[in-house]
Amino acid sequence: MRASLPIFALLLAVSSCSSPPKPSTVDESRKHPVNAAAMVELQVCNSDLQNTRIQFYETPRLAASASASATRLALQLQAMSARSPIEVEMANAVYTVLFDFASTQVSMPPQDASALIEYARSASLVMLRARTDGQIEAPAESRIARERALAVRTYLVQSGVDPTRIRMTWQPVGDTVSDNGTSSGRALNRRVEIELYRFAPQRLTVSAAVPAL
């Protein structure tokens, strides 16, 4: 009977070793689901903190850039204010002076004459192009066209325009702007066109092409 006791104890030990181990327990108080309200709020706080840091470091740079832009615009405005209104507004323009039949007398409304003189005084180049309402090429038509150009030139010079900036051309026949077969059209063709250039044209030299061998 005593010999059977050790065998029973051995069988009991073997059966106990073959049973599966119990799983480890988890402290539920330490579990934090990712989508829990507290975790979401924490992530928002971290994002806000990061944005605040970025703004803190970027604000001085942005302020300096804005200050530089404001200074540049102020200098441009000051430079524009220092220039005369004619210089600011002036661009290339064309004025037309009309003449009565066979006349070389310059006549313009005072308001138009004042604006023309201001533009002409500031222009780098003033080009006068005289025309008539002639039907055929004739010395009389050529003389009238030339005298009209000279009359406008004299008018401008007496008004203070630099004579060295004035150039003249005249053409007795052709180059009409309206129907030369009607009285109203001929009235528009008897004219001197005053071309005002803010910048004088630059003379360019074109090199001759070298023939290929």
VOBA-1610 file (N, C-alpha, C; in pm, whole numbers, padded with zeros to 5 digits, always signed):
BEGIN
Met+00084-00120+00000Met+00000+00000+00000Met+00086+00124+00000Arg+00197+00126+00072Arg+00289+00241+00076Arg+00355+00263-00058Ala+00378+00159-00140Ala+00446+00173-00269Ala+00359+00242-00368Ser+00224+00237-00352Ser+00135+00298-00449Ser+00122+00447-00429Leu+00156+00501-00315Leu+00144+00645-00289Leu+00238+00727-00376Pro+00364+00694-00390Pro+00451+00774-00479Pro+00403+00772-00620Ile+00346+00665-00669Ile+00299+00659-00808Ile+00181+00752-00826Phe+00092+00759-00727Phe-00024+00848-00735Phe+00018+00993-00735Ala+00120+01023-00656Ala+00170+01161-00650Ala+00233+01201-00781Leu+00302+01105-00844Leu+00367+01135-00972Leu+00263+01161-01078Leu+00156+01080-01082Leu+00050+01101-01181Leu-00019+01235-01160Leu-00036+01275-01037Leu-00100+01404-01007Leu-00015+01520-01055Ala+00116+01505-01042Ala+00208+01613-01084Ala+00207+01625-01234Val+00207+01512-01305Val+00208+01515-01453Val+00080+01576-01506Ser-00035+01542-01447Ser-00163+01596-01494Ser-00171+01746-01471Ser-00109+01792-01362Ser-00111+01936-01334Ser-00025+02012-01433Cys+00086+01953-01479Cys+00174+02021-01575Cys+00110+02028-01712Ser+00022+01939-01751Ser-00036+01939-01884Ser-00151+02039-01899Ser-00202+02100-01793Ser-00312+02197-01802Ser-00258+02331-01854Pro-00334+02407-01941Pro-00285+02535-02000Pro-00269+02642-01894Pro-00171+02736-01915Pro-00152+02844-01816Pro-00265+02944-01824Lys-00293+03009-01716Lys-00396+03112-01710Lys-00343+03241-01775Pro-00430+03312-01852Pro-00385+03440-01913Pro-00358+03544-01807Ser-00262+03636-01841Ser-00228+03741-01745Ser-00340+03842-01738Thr-00357+03899-01626Thr-00463+03998-01606Thr-00414+04136-01647Val-00508+04221-01697Val-00477+04357-01742Val-00551+04455-01656Asp-00478+04561-01616Asp-00539+04665-01535Asp-00622+04756-01627Glu-00755+04745-01620Glu-00843+04820-01708Glu-00826+04971-01688Ser-00780+05016-01575Ser-00765+05160-01549Ser-00654+05221-01632Arg-00562+05137-01687Arg-00450+05188-01767Arg-00479+05187-01917Lys-00594+05136-01961Lys-00626+05132-02103Lys-00678+05268-02148His-00622+05323-02268His-00660+05454-02323His-00691+05437-02471Pro-00813+05414-02509Pro-00845+05400-02651Pro-00804+05525-02728Val-00758+05505-02855Val-00709+05617-02934Val-00820+05717-02961Asn-00941+05672-02985Asn-01050+05761-03019Asn-01129+05807-02897Ala-01073+05788-02780Ala-01140+05835-02660Ala-01143+05988-02660Ala-01241+06048-02597Ala-01257+06194-02597Ala-01134+06263-02542Ala-01077+06208-02435Ala-00960+06270-02374Ala-00842+06270-02470Met-00823+06157-02544Met-00711+06148-02637Met-00729+06245-02754Val-00852+06257-02804Val-00878+06351-02914Val-00849+06493-02868Glu-00892+06529-02751Glu-00868+06664-02699Glu-00719+06689-02681Leu-00647+06584-02637Leu-00503+06599-02618Leu-00433+06623-02753Gln-00476+06548-02858Gln-00416+06568-02990Gln-00444+06708-03044Val-00566+06761-03021Val-00599+06898-03064Val-00512+06999-02992Cys-00492+06977-02865Cys-00406+07069-02788Cys-00263+07067-02841Asn-00213+06948-02872Asn-00077+06939-02926Asn-00066+07010-03061Ser-00170+06996-03146Ser-00170+07062-03276Ser-00173+07214-03260Asp-00257+07263-03169Asp-00263+07407-03144Asp-00131+07461-03092Leu-00068+07384-03005Leu+00061+07425-02952Leu+00166+07435-03062Gln+00166+07338-03154Gln+00261+07339-03264Gln+00237+07459-03356Asn+00109+07488-03386Asn+00078+07604-03470Asn+00119+07734-03403Thr+00101+07741-03272Thr+00141+07861-03199Thr+00291+07882-03206Arg+00366+07774-03195Arg+00512+07785-03205Arg+00554+07833-03344Ile+00488+07778-03449Ile+00521+07821-03585Ile+00493+07970-03604Gln+00376+08015-03556Gln+00342+08156-03568Gln+00439+08244-03491Phe+00483+08195-03378Phe+00578+08273-03296Phe+00708+08298-03370Tyr+00756+08195-03441Tyr+00882+08211-03513Tyr+00864+08280-03648Glu+00744+08266-03709Glu+00720+08326-03840Glu+00679+08472-03831Thr+00617+08514-03721Thr+00565+08650-03710Thr+00671+08757-03732Pro+00790+08750-03671Pro+00891+08854-03699Pro+00930+08862-03845Arg+00942+08747-03911Arg+00981+08748-04053Arg+00872+08811-04138Leu+00744+08772-04111Leu+00634+08828-04188Leu+00620+08978-04163Ala+00641+09019-04038Ala+00633+09162-04007Ala+00742+09240-04079Ala+00862+09184-04084Ala+00971+09252-04155Ala+00943+09263-04304Ser+00887+09156-04362Ser+00854+09159-04504Ser+00747+09262-04533Ala+00643+09267-04449Ala+00537+09366-04468Ala+00589+09508-04453Ser+00679+09528-04358Ser+00737+09660-04338Ser+00820+09703-04459Ala+00896+09610-04515Ala+00976+09642-04633Ala+00887+09676-04752Ser+00777+09603-04771Ser+00685+09631-04880Ser+00621+09767-04863Ala+00581+09800-04741Ala+00520+09930-04716Ala+00619+10044-04743Thr+00744+10023-04703Thr+00846+10126-04728Thr+00869+10145-04877Arg+00875+10035-04951Arg+00896+10044-05096Arg+00781+10117-05164Leu+00657+10087-05126Leu+00542+10154-05185Leu+00540+10302-05150Ala+00579+10335-05028Ala+00583+10476-04988Ala+00685+10554-05069Leu+00801+10493-05095Leu+00903+10559-05176Leu+00855+10579-05320Gln+00786+10478-05376Gln+00734+10492-05511Gln+00629+10603-05519Leu+00542+10609-05418Leu+00441+10713-05416Leu+00504+10851-05403Gln+00609+10861-05321Gln+00678+10988-05305Gln+00744+11032-05435Ala+00803+10935-05507Ala+00869+10968-05634Ala+00766+11013-05737Met+00650+10948-05741Met+00546+10988-05834Met+00489+11124-05800Ser+00476+11152-05670Ser+00422+11282-05629Ser+00516+11395-05664Ala+00647+11366-05666Ala+00745+11469-05697Ala+00746+11507-05844Arg+00692+11417-05930Arg+00690+11445-06073Arg+00568+11530-06107Ser+00580+11608-06209Ser+00469+11693-06252Ser+00357+11608-06308Pro+00231+11657-06301Pro+00119+11580-06357Pro+00137+11551-06505Ile+00195+11642-06579Ile+00215+11620-06722Ile+00312+11506-06744Glu+00418+11498-06665Glu+00517+11392-06681Glu+00457+11257-06646Val+00370+11254-06545Val+00310+11127-06504Val+00210+11078-06608Glu+00126+11168-06658Glu+00017+11127-06745Glu+00057+11119-06892Met+00165+11186-06929Met+00194+11201-07070Met+00238+11070-07134Ala+00185+11045-07250Ala+00230+10936-07335Ala+00239+10992-07476Asn+00276+10910-07572Asn+00277+10957-07709Asn+00134+10998-07748Ala+00122+11114-07814Ala-00010+11167-07848Ala-00004+11240-07981Val-00121+11261-08040Val-00131+11333-08167Val-00241+11438-08154Tyr-00205+11565-08183Tyr-00301+11673-08191Tyr-00318+11712-08337Thr-00438+11752-08375Thr-00466+11793-08512Thr-00514+11938-08512Val-00446+12021-08590Val-00485+12161-08607Val-00547+12174-08746Leu-00673+12221-08753Leu-00743+12236-08879Leu-00730+12378-08932Phe-00740+12392-09065Phe-00723+12522-09130Phe-00841+12549-09223Asp-00873+12678-09237Asp-00972+12718-09335Asp-00914+12703-09476Phe-00999+12712-09575Phe-00956+12694-09714Phe-00848+12798-09750Ala-00734+12747-09802Ala-00621+12829-09848Ala-00559+12912-09736Ser-00590+12879-09608Ser-00538+12958-09496Ser-00418+12890-09432Thr-00330+12972-09375Thr-00216+12922-09297Thr-00220+12979-09155Gln-00335+13030-09114Gln-00352+13091-08983Gln-00385+12984-08879Val-00305+12978-08771Val-00328+12881-08663Val-00437+12933-08572Ser-00540+12854-08552Ser-00651+12892-08465Ser-00698+12769-08389Met-00696+12779-08256Met-00739+12667-08171Met-00817+12720-08053Pro-00911+12641-08000Pro-00978+12680-07875Pro-00876+12695-07762Pro-00894+12793-07672Pro-00795+12817-07566Pro-00765+12693-07481Gln-00868+12614-07450Gln-00846+12496-07366Gln-00758+12395-07438Asp-00786+12370-07566Asp-00704+12277-07643Asp-00562+12329-07659Ala-00548+12459-07683Ala-00415+12518-07701Ala-00332+12505-07574Ser-00395+12525-07457Ser-00322+12514-07330Ser-00272+12373-07307Ala-00357+12272-07332Ala-00315+12133-07315Ala-00205+12095-07413Leu-00217+12141-07537Leu-00116+12112-07638Leu+00019+12168-07598Ile+00022+12293-07552Ile+00150+12356-07515Ile+00215+12282-07399Glu+00138+12241-07300Glu+00194+12169-07185Glu+00255+12036-07230Tyr+00185+11965-07316Tyr+00238+11839-07367Tyr+00364+11863-07449Ala+00358+11961-07537Ala+00471+11987-07627Ala+00595+12031-07552Arg+00580+12106-07446Arg+00697+12150-07367Arg+00768+12032-07300Ser+00694+11927-07266Ser+00752+11811-07198Ser+00797+11702-07294Ala+00759+11713-07421Ala+00790+11607-07517Ala+00937+11611-07557Ser+00993+11493-07582Ser+01131+11485-07630Ser+01139+11511-07780Leu+01029+11485-07851Leu+01027+11507-07996Leu+00887+11551-08036Val+00881+11656-08120Val+00755+11706-08175Val+00766+11697-08327Met+00680+11617-08388Met+00681+11599-08533Met+00558+11666-08592Leu+00578+11756-08691Leu+00469+11825-08758Leu+00452+11767-08898Arg+00329+11727-08932Arg+00299+11671-09064Arg+00186+11754-09125Ala+00220+11838-09222Ala+00123+11929-09282Ala+00062+11866-09407Arg-00071+11887-09425Arg-00143+11832-09539Arg-00240+11937-09594Thr-00282+11919-09719Thr-00383+12005-09779Thr-00496+11919-09834Asp-00597+11986-09892Asp-00707+11914-09956Asp-00691+11918-10107Gly-00568+11935-10153Gly-00543+11946-10296Gly-00582+11820-10373Gln-00623+11842-10498Gln-00662+11732-10585Gln-00547+11688-10676Ile-00461+11782-10713Ile-00349+11752-10803Ile-00221+11810-10744Glu-00110+11752-10783Glu+00020+11801-10739Glu+00047+11936-10806Ala+00069+12038-10722Ala+00091+12173-10775Ala+00180+12250-10679Pro+00262+12346-10731Pro+00349+12425-10643Pro+00269+12502-10538Ala+00150+12548-10572Ala+00071+12625-10477Ala+00029+12538-10358Glu-00009+12416-10385Glu-00048+12326-10277Glu+00072+12293-10188Ser+00187+12270-10249Ser+00308+12242-10172Ser+00345+12361-10083Arg+00330+12485-10138Arg+00363+12604-10060Arg+00270+12617-09941Ile+00140+12594-09961Ile+00045+12605-09851Ile+00075+12502-09742Ala+00107+12380-09782Ala+00138+12276-09684Ala+00261+12315-09603Arg+00363+12365-09670Arg+00485+12404-09599Arg+00459+12521-09504Glu+00382+12620-09550Glu+00355+12737-09466Glu+00270+12701-09345Arg+00184+12605-09360Arg+00105+12558-09244Arg+00196+12493-09141Ala+00290+12412-09187Ala+00385+12351-09093Ala+00468+12458-09023Leu+00515+12559-09099Leu+00594+12667-09040Leu+00511+12749-08941Ala+00382+12769-08970Ala+00297+12846-08880Ala+00280+12776-08746Val+00259+12645-08751Val+00245+12570-08626Val+00377+12569-08551Arg+00487+12555-08621Arg+00618+12556-08556Arg+00641+12689-08486Thr+00612+12799-08552Thr+00628+12932-08493Thr+00540+12947-08369Tyr+00418+12899-08378Tyr+00325+12905-08265Tyr+00381+12830-08145Leu+00435+12711-08167Leu+00489+12631-08057Leu+00613+12697-07996Val+00703+12745-08081Val+00826+12807-08031Val+00794+12932-07950Gln+00700+13014-07997Gln+00662+13134-07923Gln+00593+13099-07790Ser+00542+12978-07780Ser+00477+12933-07656Ser+00574+12865-07561Gly+00702+12856-07598Gly+00801+12802-07507Gly+00850+12662-07538Val+00815+12608-07654Val+00863+12475-07691Val+01002+12488-07752Asp+01092+12398-07711Asp+01229+12399-07760Asp+01230+12374-07911Pro+01281+12468-07993Pro+01278+12448-08139Pro+01365+12333-08186Thr+01467+12295-08107Thr+01553+12185-08150Thr+01482+12050-08142Arg+01368+12047-08076Arg+01293+11921-08065Arg+01186+11908-08173Ile+01171+12008-08258Ile+01063+12008-08356Ile+01116+11964-08493Arg+01043+11874-08558Arg+01073+11831-08694Arg+00947+11854-08779Met+00968+11880-08909Met+00856+11912-08998Met+00860+11828-09125Thr+00743+11791-09173Thr+00726+11736-09307Thr+00597+11795-09363Trp+00583+11798-09495Trp+00458+11844-09557Trp+00435+11769-09686Gln+00308+11753-09718Gln+00267+11676-09836Gln+00144+11744-09896Pro+00152+11791-10020Pro+00042+11869-10078Pro-00079+11786-10117Val-00061+11664-10162Val-00170+11583-10215Val-00166+11444-10152Gly-00283+11389-10131Gly-00292+11254-10076Gly-00288+11253-09924Asp-00279+11135-09867Asp-00277+11115-09722Asp-00395+11183-09655Thr-00513+11158-09706Thr-00633+11218-09651Thr-00687+11133-09536Val-00762+11198-09448Val-00826+11128-09337Val-00976+11117-09356Ser-01029+11185-09458Ser-01172+11182-09485Ser-01194+11195-09636Asp-01318+11182-09676Asp-01354+11186-09818Asp-01324+11326-09874Asn-01228+11333-09962Asn-01188+11462-10019Asn-01287+11511-10124Gly-01392+11434-10154Gly-01493+11476-10250Gly-01607+11552-10188Thr-01607+11568-10056Thr-01712+11645-09988Thr-01649+11762-09914Ser-01728+11865-09892Ser-01676+11985-09824Ser-01637+11954-09680Ser-01717+11871-09612Ser-01684+11836-09474Ser-01557+11751-09468Gly-01539+11662-09567Gly-01417+11582-09571Gly-01294+11666-09599Arg-01305+11762-09693Arg-01192+11849-09723Arg-01154+11935-09603Ala-01254+11974-09522Ala-01225+12054-09402Ala-01138+11975-09304Leu-01156+11844-09298Leu-01074+11760-09209Leu-00937+11731-09269Asn-00926+11736-09400Asn-00798+11708-09465Asn-00703+11828-09462Arg-00754+11948-09445Arg-00668+12067-09434Arg-00618+12075-09290Arg-00502+12021-09267Arg-00462+12002-09128Arg-00309+11997-09113Val-00266+12011-08986Val-00129+11980-08945Val-00141+11886-08826Glu-00086+11768-08838Glu-00084+11672-08728Glu+00041+11694-08645Ile+00022+11712-08515Ile+00132+11735-08422Ile+00152+11608-08342Glu+00257+11536-08373Glu+00287+11411-08302Glu+00383+11442-08188Leu+00343+11406-08067Leu+00422+11433-07947Leu+00476+11301-07892Tyr+00607+11293-07881Tyr+00672+11170-07833Tyr+00738+11198-07698Arg+00704+11117-07602Arg+00764+11133-07469Arg+00912+11099-07474Phe+00947+10994-07549Phe+01087+10955-07564Phe+01125+10965-07711Ala+01237+11030-07737Ala+01282+11044-07875Ala+01324+10908-07931Pro+01294+10880-08057Pro+01337+10752-08116Pro+01488+10740-08116Gln+01537+10620-08096Gln+01680+10594-08096Gln+01725+10550-08234Arg+01839+10603-08276Arg+01893+10566-08406Arg+01964+10432-08395Leu+01926+10337-08479Leu+01986+10205-08479Leu+02058+10182-08611Thr+02169+10112-08604Thr+02246+10078-08722Thr+02232+09929-08749Val+02187+09897-08869Val+02169+09757-08908Val+02289+09714-08991Ser+02359+09613-08947Ser+02478+09566-09017Ser+02435+09491-09143Ala+02517+09506-09246Ala+02490+09435-09371Ala+02511+09286-09353Ala+02426+09209-09414Ala+02436+09063-09403Ala+02557+09014-09480Val+02630+08923-09422Val+02746+08866-09487Val+02702+08748-09572Pro+02727+08752-09703Pro+02681+08641-09789Pro+02748+08510-09751Ala+02672+08405-09756Ala+02726+08273-09723Ala+02818+08226-09837Leu+02926+08163-09801Leu+03022+08112-09899Leu+02978+07973-09945
//
